């Protein structure tokens, strides 16, 4: 088994920048399952990229110390050589895709290892079977849900056969059943093939009994603190939403049906989004939640009737519609327009539909509550995944469209950040009487803020919590 070590490492994003890690020493025991925790922006992703040899090649400066595999500095190895030792799954799975279909993507990844065609075929069949993905073999990657893409990206990583597997928030968009299954698959891989697994996650549910070592990334002390895995919480039953009586609202759909190719996703759905209330849209990966949002924002064709203020959506020009119905995308950088975080917020303020509400003082207060004040002069694309989410949500709240659809807005958020985002979201929805609907697979810490829940399953969209008006 390969031996990885971080020795007396001091790393910063620039020579004159404060260090992210200060004289860090870390050597995971080969063949163990390791969990990294810590606040958004503390350095979890940075540590994984250092172990993968991506830093300092693609960013940052090692001011002292080294990262080695079998006593060789990992950054000196060629990419195909590194892949034999270490593979990494990024927070955003689409960043790992270069081909059109699942099969083509796996073939491409393995061909870069200079494997023979029979070995490539063998590995593909093995990993698709092990991860229960054989039905996706010929699917186009762009037609998969965020959670399905995450599972395919994981398959690409596991197929490489690397001894160290690094996973950065791998379950952010995965439903509860998929999360449980993938955790079991990873544990089996660790036990049977003696893989070393290092996984960064904010949601600690489901890890009890699986983790060998638990580490907390301390951004203040710029180091790792080892903790007892016995402190991990036991799995608890999903908490239901305590539904409230629903109000009326401006956006409604009737007999709405959606398909992807020849596969029906939603049949004859109808609902009116209530104003001044926050709703949860739940459902398994691939059920059609993101597709529904795409239809409501007129980015995808649909059958049936969608209306705003009782006027058919198709009577609005697209620019007019965008001023009524907005979406917070799963992938935060897709939403950014400006390079610097402060400029992103300034642009939203310039075009806000509620400028008297979103004053400069209120925006500054919101940024401080979200712990963004210290990074507003940073490049938006260089922020951590959690910081990007908070910046994205704040910028869209400032815009203030009457209808706001949020697709996995809590991915990558630690508990403190989650509560801050939800509190700000709830307050803004109430104050401005917005109609807000949230897709989230995370329920812990979320459902108590929700006024109602819609469930999408078996092509049916049903109100399962909340009393219809």
C-alpha positions in Angstrom: 0.0 0.0 0.0 1.1 3.5 -0.7 2.1 5.8 2.1 1.1 9.5 1.9 2.6 12.2 4.2 2.3 15.9 4.7 5.4 17.0 6.6 5.9 20.5 8.2 3.8 22.0 5.5 3.2 25.8 5.3 1.0 26.6 2.3 -0.6 29.9 1.2 -2.4 31.0 -2.0 0.3 33.6 -2.6 3.7 34.5 -1.3 2.4 37.6 0.5 -0.9 35.9 1.7 -1.5 34.5 5.1 -0.9 30.7 5.3 -3.9 28.3 5.0 -1.8 25.7 6.9 1.1 26.4 9.2 3.7 23.6 9.7 1.1 20.9 9.2 2.1 17.3 9.6 -0.4 14.6 8.6 0.0 11.0 7.6 -3.1 8.9 7.1 -2.7 5.3 8.0 -2.9 3.2 4.8 -6.1 1.3 4.3 -8.2 3.5 6.6 -11.4 5.6 6.2 -10.8 9.2 7.3 -13.3 12.0 7.6 -12.5 15.7 7.5 -14.8 18.3 9.0 -14.6 22.0 9.5 -16.3 25.3 8.7 -16.7 26.5 5.1 -13.4 28.1 4.0 -11.3 26.4 6.6 -9.1 24.6 4.1 -10.6 21.1 3.6 -10.6 21.3 -0.2 -7.2 22.9 -0.1 -5.8 19.9 1.8 -7.3 17.4 -0.6 -5.9 19.3 -3.6 -2.4 19.3 -1.9 -2.7 15.5 -1.4 -3.7 15.1 -5.0 -0.7 17.1 -6.3 -3.0 19.8 -7.8 -1.4 22.4 -5.5 1.0 24.1 -6.0 0.9 23.2 -9.7 -2.4 24.9 -10.3 -2.4 27.4 -7.5 -0.8 28.6 -4.3 2.7 28.3 -2.9 4.3 25.8 -0.6 6.5 28.0 1.6 8.0 25.1 3.5 7.6 21.4 4.0 6.4 18.8 1.5 3.6 16.4 0.4 4.9 12.9 -0.5 3.8 9.5 -1.7 6.2 6.7 -0.9 8.8 9.4 0.0 8.5 11.1 -3.5 7.1 14.6 -3.7 3.7 14.0 -5.4 3.8 17.3 -7.3 6.8 16.0 -9.3 4.9 13.1 -10.7 3.3 13.2 -14.2 -0.6 13.2 -14.1 -0.9 9.6 -15.3 1.7 8.6 -12.7 -0.2 10.4 -9.9 -3.4 8.7 -11.0 -2.0 5.3 -10.1 -1.6 6.5 -6.5 -4.3 9.1 -5.9 -7.7 10.1 -7.4 -9.9 13.0 -6.4 -13.7 13.7 -6.7 -14.4 17.4 -6.8 -17.4 19.2 -5.2 -18.8 20.0 -8.7 -18.9 16.7 -10.6 -19.4 18.3 -14.0 -15.8 19.6 -13.8 -14.6 16.1 -14.2 -16.5 15.3 -17.4 -15.0 15.7 -20.8 -17.2 13.4 -22.9 -20.9 13.1 -23.8 -22.1 9.8 -22.3 -21.3 7.9 -19.1 -19.6 5.1 -21.1 -17.5 7.5 -23.1 -16.4 9.4 -20.0 -15.2 6.2 -18.3 -13.4 5.1 -21.4 -11.7 8.4 -21.7 -10.6 8.4 -18.0 -9.1 4.9 -18.2 -7.5 5.5 -21.7 -5.4 8.2 -20.1 -3.8 5.5 -17.9 -2.6 3.8 -21.0 -4.6 0.6 -20.2 -5.4 -2.1 -22.7 -9.0 -2.1 -24.2 -9.9 -5.4 -22.5 -8.8 -4.0 -19.1 -10.7 -0.8 -19.7 -13.9 -2.8 -20.5 -13.4 -4.9 -17.4 -13.0 -2.0 -15.1 -16.0 -0.2 -16.5 -18.3 -3.1 -16.1 -17.0 -3.7 -12.5 -17.4 -0.1 -11.3 -20.9 0.3 -13.0 -22.0 -2.9 -11.4 -20.6 -2.1 -8.0 -22.2 1.4 -7.9 -25.5 0.2 -9.4 -25.1 2.4 -12.4 -25.5 -0.1 -15.3 -28.7 1.5 -16.4 -26.9 4.8 -17.0 -24.2 3.3 -19.3 -25.3 5.0 -22.5 -27.1 8.1 -20.9 -25.9 11.5 -21.9 -24.2 13.2 -18.9 -26.2 16.4 -19.4 -29.5 14.6 -19.0 -28.5 13.3 -15.5 -29.6 15.0 -12.3 -26.9 16.5 -10.1 -27.0 13.5 -7.8 -26.7 11.1 -10.7 -23.8 13.0 -12.1 -22.1 12.8 -8.7 -22.4 9.0 -8.7 -21.0 8.8 -12.2 -18.1 11.1 -11.2 -17.4 8.8 -8.3 -17.4 5.8 -10.6 -14.8 7.5 -12.8 -12.6 8.1 -9.7 -13.0 4.5 -8.4 -12.3 3.0 -11.9 -8.8 4.5 -11.8 -7.8 2.0 -9.1 -5.8 4.5 -7.1 -4.8 3.6 -3.6 -5.8 7.0 -2.1 -9.3 8.2 -2.9 -10.1 11.8 -2.0 -13.7 12.9 -1.9 -14.8 16.6 -1.5 -18.4 16.9 -0.4 -19.4 13.8 -2.5 -23.0 13.6 -1.3 -24.0 17.2 -1.5 -26.6 16.5 -4.2 -27.3 12.9 -3.5 -30.6 11.7 -2.0 -30.7 9.9 1.3 -30.9 6.3 -0.1 -28.1 7.1 -2.5 -25.9 8.5 0.3 -26.4 5.4 2.4 -25.6 3.1 -0.5 -22.5 5.0 -1.6 -21.1 5.1 2.0 -21.6 1.4 2.2 -19.9 0.9 -1.1 -16.9 3.1 -0.1 -16.6 1.2 3.2 -16.6 -2.1 1.3 -14.0 -0.8 -1.1 -11.8 0.3 1.8 -12.1 -3.1 3.6 -11.8 -5.4 0.6 -9.3 -3.5 -1.5 -7.4 -1.8 1.3 -8.0 1.7 -0.1 -7.2 4.8 1.9 -10.2 7.1 1.8 -10.2 10.7 2.9 -13.6 12.4 2.7 -14.6 16.0 3.5 -18.2 16.5 4.5 -20.2 19.0 6.6 -23.1 16.6 7.1 -21.9 14.0 9.7 -24.9 11.7 9.6 -24.4 8.1 8.5 -20.7 7.9 9.4 -21.0 6.4 12.8 -19.3 2.9 12.7 -17.7 3.5 9.3 -14.9 6.1 10.1 -11.5 5.0 11.4 -10.2 8.5 12.0 -12.0 11.9 12.4 -10.1 15.2 11.8 -11.3 18.7 12.3 -9.7 21.4 10.0 -9.0 24.3 12.3 -8.7 27.5 10.1 -7.7 29.6 13.1 -4.8 27.4 14.2 -4.2 26.5 10.5 -3.8 22.8 11.3 -5.7 19.5 11.8 -7.1 18.4 15.1 -7.7 14.7 15.6 -11.0 13.8 17.3 -12.7 10.6 18.4 -15.0 8.9 15.8 -17.2 7.9 18.7 -18.4 11.6 18.7 -20.1 11.1 15.4 -23.9 11.3 15.7 -26.1 8.2 15.2 -28.4 8.2 12.2 -31.8 9.6 13.2 -35.1 9.4 11.3 -35.9 12.1 8.8 -37.8 15.0 10.5 -41.0 15.9 8.8 -42.0 19.4 7.8 -44.6 20.9 10.1 -46.9 22.3 7.4 -48.6 25.7 7.7 -51.8 26.9 6.1 -50.7 28.1 2.6 -51.3 31.6 1.2 -52.1 32.3 -2.5 -49.3 33.6 -4.8 -48.6 34.9 -8.3 -47.1 31.7 -10.0 -49.3 28.7 -10.7 -49.2 25.7 -13.0 -52.0 23.5 -14.2 -51.8 20.1 -15.9 -48.1 20.5 -16.2 -46.2 17.6 -17.7 -42.5 17.1 -18.4 -40.5 14.5 -20.2 -36.8 13.9 -20.9 -36.5 12.2 -24.2 -39.2 9.5 -24.1 -39.1 9.3 -20.3 -42.0 11.0 -18.5 -41.0 12.9 -15.3 -44.1 14.8 -14.3 -47.7 14.1 -15.3 -50.6 16.6 -15.0 -49.2 18.5 -11.9 -50.9 21.6 -10.5 -50.0 24.0 -7.7 -49.8 27.6 -6.8 -46.6 28.8 -5.1 -47.7 30.7 -1.9 -46.2 34.2 -1.4 -44.3 35.0 1.8 -43.6 31.3 2.5 -40.7 29.0 2.1 -41.3 25.5 0.6 -39.3 22.3 0.3 -39.3 20.3 -2.9 -38.1 16.7 -2.2 -37.7 13.6 -4.2 -35.1 11.1 -5.3 -32.3 11.8 -7.7 -33.5 11.8 -11.2 -37.2 12.4 -10.2 -37.3 15.7 -12.1 -36.9 18.4 -9.5 -34.3 20.4 -11.5 -36.2 19.8 -14.7 -39.3 21.3 -13.1 -37.3 24.4 -12.2 -35.9 24.6 -15.7 -39.5 24.5 -17.0 -40.8 27.2 -14.6 -37.9 29.5 -15.7 -38.7 28.7 -19.3 -35.4 27.0 -20.0 -37.1 23.7 -21.0 -40.2 22.8 -22.9 -43.3 21.7 -21.1 -46.9 20.7 -21.7 -49.7 22.3 -19.8 -50.3 25.8 -18.5 -47.9 28.0 -16.4 -49.2 31.4 -15.4 -47.9 34.5 -13.6 -50.6 36.8 -12.2 -53.1 34.6 -14.1 -51.3 35.5 -17.4 -49.9 32.6 -19.5 -46.1 32.4 -19.2 -45.7 32.3 -23.0 -47.2 35.8 -23.3 -44.2 37.2 -21.4 -41.0 37.9 -23.2 -38.1 36.0 -21.8 -36.5 39.2 -20.3 -39.8 40.0 -18.6 -40.2 36.5 -17.3 -36.7 36.6 -15.8 -37.7 39.6 -13.8 -40.5 37.6 -12.3 -39.1 34.1 -11.8 -35.4 33.5 -10.8 -33.4 30.4 -10.1 -30.4 29.7 -7.8 -28.4 27.1 -9.8 -26.9 24.0 -8.3 -23.4 25.0 -9.5 -22.7 28.4 -7.9 -20.0 29.7 -10.4 -22.6 29.3 -13.3 -24.4 32.2 -11.6 -21.5 34.6 -11.2 -21.0 37.5 -13.7 -18.3 39.6 -12.0 -14.8 38.4 -11.0 -14.7 39.9 -7.5 -17.2 38.9 -4.8 -17.9 42.6 -3.9 -18.6 43.4 -7.5 -21.1 40.5 -7.7 -23.1 42.0 -4.9 -22.8 45.5 -6.3 -24.2 44.4 -9.6 -27.2 42.7 -7.9 -27.8 45.9 -5.9 -27.7 48.0 -9.0 -30.5 45.9 -10.6 -32.4 45.1 -7.4 -36.2 45.2 -7.6 -36.2 46.3 -4.0 -33.5 49.0 -3.7 -35.1 50.6 -0.6 -35.0 47.3 1.2 -31.5 46.2 0.0 -29.6 49.3 1.2 -25.8 49.3 1.4 -26.1 48.9 5.1 -28.4 45.9 4.9 -26.2 44.2 2.3 -23.1 44.8 4.5 -25.0 43.3 7.5 -26.1 40.3 5.5 -22.6 39.7 4.3 -21.3 39.8 7.8 -24.0 37.4 9.1 -22.9 35.0 6.3 -19.2 35.4 7.3 -18.4 36.8 3.9 -17.1 40.3 4.9 -13.5 39.2 4.9 -13.6 37.6 1.4 -15.5 40.3 -0.5 -12.2 41.5 -2.1 -11.5 37.9 -3.3 -12.1 36.4 -6.7 -15.6 34.7 -6.6 -14.3 31.6 -8.4 -11.5 31.1 -5.9 -13.7 31.0 -2.8 -14.5 27.7 -1.1 -17.6 25.9 -2.2 -19.5 27.0 0.9 -18.5 30.6 0.5 -19.6 30.5 -3.2 -23.0 29.2 -2.1 -23.5 32.0 0.4 -22.4 34.7 -2.1 -24.7 33.2 -4.7 -27.8 33.1 -2.5 -27.2 36.6 -1.1 -26.7 38.1 -4.6 -30.0 36.5 -5.8 -31.9 37.6 -2.7 -30.7 41.2 -3.4 -32.1 40.9 -6.9 -35.5 40.2 -5.4 -37.6 38.6 -8.1 -41.1 37.7 -6.8 -40.5 34.0 -7.4 -37.2 32.4 -6.3 -36.4 28.7 -7.1 -33.4 27.4 -5.2 -31.7 24.2 -6.4 -29.6 22.7 -3.7 -28.6 26.0 -2.1 -27.1 24.4 1.0 -24.5 22.1 -0.5 -21.1 22.6 1.1 -22.4 24.6 4.1 -21.4 23.9 7.6 -24.1 24.0 10.3 -23.4 27.6 11.3 -23.5 28.7 7.7 -26.6 26.7 7.0 -28.5 28.4 9.8 -27.3 31.8 8.7 -28.4 31.2 5.1 -31.8 29.8 6.2 -32.4 32.7 8.6 -31.6 35.3 6.0 -33.7 33.4 3.4 -36.7 33.1 5.7 -36.5 36.8 6.7 -36.3 38.0 3.2 -39.1 35.8 1.9 -41.3 37.1 4.7 -40.4 40.8 4.4 -40.7 41.0 0.6 -43.5 38.4 0.3 -41.5 36.3 -2.1 -42.6 32.9 -3.3 -39.6 30.6 -2.6 -39.2 26.9 -3.3 -36.1 25.0 -2.3 -34.7 21.7 -3.6 -32.6 20.0 -0.9 -31.7 16.5 0.0 -30.5 17.7 3.4 -33.2 17.8 6.0 -31.3 18.1 9.3 -31.4 21.8 10.2 -33.5 22.6 7.2 -37.1 21.4 7.7 -37.8 23.6 10.7 -37.6 26.7 8.4 -40.1 25.2 5.8 -43.8 26.1 5.7 -44.7 23.3 3.4 -43.3 20.3 1.4 -43.9 19.1 -2.1 -42.8 15.6 -3.0 -42.0 14.5 -6.5 -42.3 10.7 -7.0 -43.7 8.4 -9.6 -44.4 11.3 -11.9 -46.7 12.9 -9.4 -46.1 16.2 -7.5 -47.9 16.0 -4.2 -48.3 18.4 -1.3 -47.4 16.2 1.7 -47.0 18.9 4.4 -49.0 22.1 4.5 -52.7 22.9 4.1 -53.7 24.1 0.7 -55.6 27.4 0.4 
